């Protein structure tokens, strides 16, 4: 849950400094190196894989 609590606002543009204060870290180092994960590239890669596996036929586009 802590990783999500840090990663989701970060992905939405909330500053790392603000997130660090919210989770009680003294600085941004632990927040950034341990808890923050880049979600958008992983989600995009997964969505593209699903599109390849289950392509839309012409009637669904």
MDAnalysis code that builds the backbone (N, CA, C; Angstrom):
import MDAnalysis as mda
import numpy as np

u = mda.Universe.empty(183, n_residues=61, atom_resindex=np.repeat(np.arange(61), 3), trajectory=True)
u.add_TopologyAttr("name", ["N", "CA", "C"] * 61)
u.add_TopologyAttr("resid", np.arange(1, 62))
u.add_TopologyAttr("resname", ["UNK", "UNK", "UNK", "UNK", "UNK", "UNK", "UNK", "UNK", "UNK", "UNK", "UNK", "UNK", "UNK", "UNK", "UNK", "UNK", "UNK", "UNK", "UNK", "UNK", "UNK", "UNK", "UNK", "UNK", "UNK", "UNK", "UNK", "UNK", "UNK", "UNK", "UNK", "UNK", "UNK", "UNK", "UNK", "UNK", "UNK", "UNK", "UNK", "UNK", "UNK", "UNK", "UNK", "UNK", "UNK", "UNK", "UNK", "UNK", "UNK", "UNK", "UNK", "UNK", "UNK", "UNK", "UNK", "UNK", "UNK", "UNK", "UNK", "UNK", "UNK"])
u.atoms.positions = np.array([
    [0.821, -1.186, 0.000],
    [0.000, 0.000, 0.000],
    [0.872, 1.260, 0.000],
    [1.965, 1.211, 0.709],
    [2.827, 2.390, 0.781],
    [3.417, 2.720, -0.594],
    [3.793, 1.710, -1.350],
    [4.326, 1.949, -2.696],
    [3.266, 2.617, -3.569],
    [2.032, 2.156, -3.496],
    [0.945, 2.764, -4.266],
    [0.671, 4.181, -3.796],
    [0.691, 4.403, -2.481],
    [0.429, 5.727, -1.928],
    [1.467, 6.737, -2.413],
    [2.683, 6.291, -2.634],
    [3.738, 7.167, -3.148],
    [3.674, 7.249, -4.671],
    [3.480, 6.132, -5.343],
    [3.580, 6.075, -6.800],
    [2.431, 6.754, -7.520],
    [1.212, 6.568, -7.068],
    [0.058, 7.141, -7.773],
    [0.081, 8.668, -7.798],
    [0.270, 9.359, -6.661],
    [0.347, 10.824, -6.738],
    [1.563, 11.298, -7.534],
    [2.673, 10.587, -7.423],
    [3.870, 10.957, -8.175],
    [3.591, 10.893, -9.669],
    [2.928, 9.832, -10.100],
    [2.586, 9.670, -11.509],
    [1.622, 10.755, -11.977],
    [0.853, 11.321, -11.036],
    [-0.107, 12.371, -11.364],
    [0.501, 13.770, -11.261],
    [1.788, 13.868, -10.908],
    [2.460, 15.160, -10.900],
    [2.661, 15.803, -9.543],
    [2.268, 15.141, -8.460],
    [2.487, 15.694, -7.117],
    [3.988, 15.657, -6.840],
    [4.513, 16.735, -6.261],
    [5.954, 16.821, -6.035],
    [6.428, 15.757, -5.053],
    [7.625, 15.293, -5.287],
    [8.220, 14.282, -4.415],
    [8.407, 14.812, -2.997],
    [8.693, 16.089, -2.879],
    [8.847, 16.700, -1.553],
    [7.544, 16.619, -0.760],
    [6.444, 16.915, -1.408],
    [5.140, 16.857, -0.744],
    [4.793, 15.421, -0.347],
    [5.035, 14.489, -1.245],
    [4.755, 13.079, -0.948],
    [5.620, 12.610, 0.214],
    [6.893, 12.997, 0.228],
    [7.792, 12.615, 1.323],
    [7.266, 13.079, 2.669],
    [6.765, 14.306, 2.707],
    [6.193, 14.817, 3.964],
    [4.953, 14.024, 4.357],
    [4.119, 13.679, 3.378],
    [2.897, 12.919, 3.669],
    [3.193, 11.554, 4.283],
    [4.254, 10.898, 3.815],
    [4.569, 9.568, 4.326],
    [5.541, 9.600, 5.493],
    [5.965, 10.796, 5.895],
    [6.794, 10.932, 7.085],
    [8.281, 10.732, 6.885],
    [8.756, 10.876, 5.656],
    [10.185, 10.762, 5.404],
    [10.860, 12.110, 5.629],
    [12.095, 12.071, 6.151],
    [12.842, 13.300, 6.416],
    [13.350, 13.977, 5.161],
    [13.537, 13.205, 4.103],
    [13.947, 13.762, 2.809],
    [13.380, 12.887, 1.703],
    [13.662, 13.240, 0.462],
    [13.052, 12.527, -0.661],
    [13.817, 11.276, -1.099],
    [14.996, 11.048, -0.554],
    [15.839, 9.935, -1.011],
    [15.128, 8.582, -0.851],
    [14.626, 8.273, 0.322],
    [13.947, 6.986, 0.549],
    [12.654, 6.921, -0.258],
    [11.934, 8.022, -0.299],
    [10.680, 8.070, -1.056],
    [10.932, 7.719, -2.513],
    [11.972, 8.305, -3.074],
    [12.246, 8.114, -4.497],
    [12.886, 6.763, -4.806],
    [13.838, 6.340, -4.002],
    [14.586, 5.128, -4.347],
    [13.916, 3.832, -3.896],
    [13.109, 3.890, -2.843],
    [12.502, 2.670, -2.319],
    [11.035, 2.542, -2.707],
    [10.260, 3.611, -2.552],
    [8.806, 3.505, -2.671],
    [8.223, 3.934, -4.006],
    [8.853, 4.866, -4.696],
    [8.271, 5.387, -5.928],
    [8.557, 4.445, -7.087],
    [7.506, 4.032, -7.767],
    [7.602, 3.177, -8.948],
    [6.993, 3.927, -10.127],
    [7.559, 3.765, -11.290],
    [7.016, 4.377, -12.495],
    [5.888, 3.489, -13.012],
    [4.661, 3.943, -12.848],
    [3.503, 3.124, -13.199],
    [3.117, 3.218, -14.666],
    [3.175, 4.406, -15.216],
    [2.661, 4.620, -16.569],
    [3.329, 3.713, -17.611],
    [4.673, 3.599, -17.645],
    [5.272, 2.702, -18.650],
    [4.846, 1.247, -18.481],
    [4.715, 0.789, -17.246],
    [4.311, -0.595, -16.995],
    [2.871, -0.811, -17.435],
    [2.005, 0.139, -17.109],
    [0.600, 0.010, -17.493],
    [0.448, 0.065, -19.017],
    [1.190, 0.965, -19.663],
    [1.115, 1.084, -21.112],
    [1.603, -0.192, -21.788],
    [2.701, -0.744, -21.297],
    [3.233, -1.984, -21.861],
    [2.219, -3.119, -21.720],
    [1.568, -3.206, -20.566],
    [0.555, -4.236, -20.349],
    [-0.639, -4.063, -21.259],
    [-1.082, -2.828, -21.429],
    [-2.233, -2.560, -22.297],
    [-1.903, -2.885, -23.751],
    [-0.700, -2.555, -24.183],
    [-0.301, -2.865, -25.560],
    [-0.225, -4.378, -25.780],
    [0.258, -5.103, -24.788],
    [0.306, -6.562, -24.903],
    [-1.097, -7.137, -25.022],
    [-2.029, -6.631, -24.227],
    [-3.408, -7.126, -24.288],
    [-4.039, -6.795, -25.636],
    [-3.718, -5.637, -26.202],
    [-4.230, -5.286, -27.528],
    [-3.712, -6.246, -28.592],
    [-2.462, -6.687, -28.452],
    [-1.922, -7.660, -29.404],
    [-2.579, -9.024, -29.226],
    [-2.826, -9.405, -27.991],
    [-3.419, -10.718, -27.713],
    [-4.886, -10.755, -28.131],
    [-5.608, -9.672, -27.867],
    [-7.043, -9.599, -28.157],
    [-7.324, -8.419, -29.087],
    [-6.917, -8.508, -30.356],
    [-7.126, -7.383, -31.264],
    [-8.628, -7.178, -31.553],
    [-8.984, -5.925, -31.748],
    [-10.367, -5.607, -32.127],
    [-10.560, -5.985, -33.583],
    [-11.738, -6.533, -33.895],
    [-12.010, -6.744, -35.307],
    [-12.579, -5.435, -35.867],
    [-12.708, -5.333, -37.146],
    [-13.107, -4.081, -37.792],
    [-14.455, -3.555, -37.323],
    [-15.376, -4.423, -36.922],
    [-16.702, -3.977, -36.485],
    [-16.679, -3.332, -35.102],
    [-15.600, -3.519, -34.289],
    [-15.537, -2.979, -32.945],
    [-14.798, -1.643, -32.878],
    [-14.192, -1.203, -33.949],
    [-13.401, 0.025, -33.912],
    [-14.206, 1.240, -34.123],
])
